[in-house]
Amino acid sequence: MSPALAYGSWPSPISAADLTRSAVGLAPGLVVDGVRFWTEGHPEQGGRIGLWRQGPGEEPVELTPEAYVRTAVQEYGGGAWTANGGLVAYSSWPDGAVRVTEAGATRTIAAGEPYRYAALELHPDRRLLLAVREDHSVHGAEAVTTIVSLDLDTDNADGGTVLVSGSDFYAHPRLSADGRLAWCEWDHPNMPWDSTRVVVAPLSAPSERTVVAGGSEVSALYPAWSPDGGLLLLSDASGYWNFLRWDAERGVRELCPTPHDFCGPLWVLTPAPYSVIDAGRIGCTWLDAGLSRLGVLEFDPADAGPGRLAEVPTEAVTADLTGTGDHTLAVLGYADRPAELVDLHWTDGTVHTVRRASGVDLPRELVSRARPFTWEGPQGPVHAWFYPPANGDLTGLPGELPPVQVWSHGGPTAFSGPDFAVSVQFWTTRGIGILDVNYGGSTGYGRAYRDRLRGNWGVVDVRDCVDGVRALAAAGLADPARLSIRGGSAGGYTTLAALTSSDVFAAGISLYGIGDLEMLATDTHKFESRYLDGMVAPYPDGREIYRERSPIHHLDRLACPMLILQGADDKVVPLNQAVAMADAVRAKGLPVELVVFDGEGHGFRRAQNIVATAEHALAFLGRVHGFTPAAATGGLS
């Protein structure tokens, strides 16, 4: 007979400290002339990100032991480093300076504030570095975004030479061998997943521009030059982010029309999420029913016919990659073990592990693997991942159903994948299930699914989270009396909105969540300053809609305890929103706990705060749901 213990009180080998112990934040890297370059983020170092190098037959070496490789362009950053021709360039945080390492020596080629730099691309043969630059020199005014070139041999005291200006936003400047500049641009009130343009112009005359893709209601992203001079990019004109190829003679052609997304939303300015192997092959990844596939898109550059997509077999369920050539450093996520940074050889499909994202090894019998969970909504199917409680042969008490947390991801234009996460297993090994909802508006299922949230934020996402957990309970997989909801940032807003518009949940946990949409619309950074025009309504014309959908104005409907966690230095969702929400809940006489972490911004990077968040949340749910958490048993290798 299997041992029975109350759900929530199962002894788990995972402690809160294990969430950051041996944890490494990994991102796709580059292989340049046989040398590997990648970054690692370390929570135990305050979230510091370092740049690493490994030559053939050598041990990995950190190139930036005294630096934090990060940029604050658009607040979310991305594209903070690059390598080419024996040189490495990176943006240093928090000063924002750009530094270049060449022949073993590091020098500053651009000071930081009032400028910030991202989307870096090195051209040693031309002695220049391309970048997207934000100019914050006018206090209180919106930052001015341009594309600039930085001279590798001067201090660029003027912030570099402005090549392209006039649009509100730019991304991914890319220079061809024959001197043609390509980039992506868009303007308020659009976000880059709404309407963008991919433009080409001579580097010598950037004003002589040609728009090659995109436009109204089309998101065209991630240009990259092919060795034969053609331009590759991704466009959702078909309803999915698919590959296009452009050249001056033939114009634009679809390379492989397919009902799958080959990229996600452009939140950060990281390089193109595919690898240009050669003139007729692209190494890529796409989402199929929420699962990542890896493959090579083969095509004839001179033929107008469609290419062929050849899948590369892998155990991965999520994949992120970039680069050029036959090797790429990809991050592969798995269903039952931590993600890995791997050296992937496109021609023969071999994979060599370079780095693991976590030192935590959880026995397979303790792992809760994501199960696809789908239900029918008013606009069609809605998708989620369900992680049932799992801890060997442990079961709940006779007749007992498990408590379940609904997780609403941030964004809200984002996607939650089914890959292994210690943060999920922390709960499932204790007997608490997780329903991770990709509500309408999420990416990965095409533009029509993504557009379900247009004008409906706070309605569709809330409905899908509520309906999803009701469907889970109706299937006998969750205790309807012990349901909670948790989310961060935009997911925190969904959490707060669900708690003030339904009676399904017994508790809520908001991490840097939005309680007042008006406050967000009038007090946030440039990149998202018009985001809500499309997600809610243009402001101030739609002020009544903002008030109606703001949880802070509907606390009379709130009837359950809350845990609110917030960074004191958050510029995306200011601290005053969390304080206002906690004060209002407290004034109503409901249990509320507000935890503020000094030195944290939008998202928690420091190890002690990640640990404290888990400890607060576990203790909070134990009090609400009536279970006593067991001490961690330890024993993880």
Order of alpha helices (4+ residues) and beta strands (2+ residues): beta-beta-beta-beta-beta-beta-beta-beta-beta-beta-beta-beta-beta-beta-beta-beta-beta-beta-beta-beta-beta-beta-beta-beta-beta-beta-beta-beta-beta-beta-beta-beta-alpha-beta-alpha-alpha-beta-alpha-beta-alpha-alpha-alpha-beta-alpha-beta-alpha
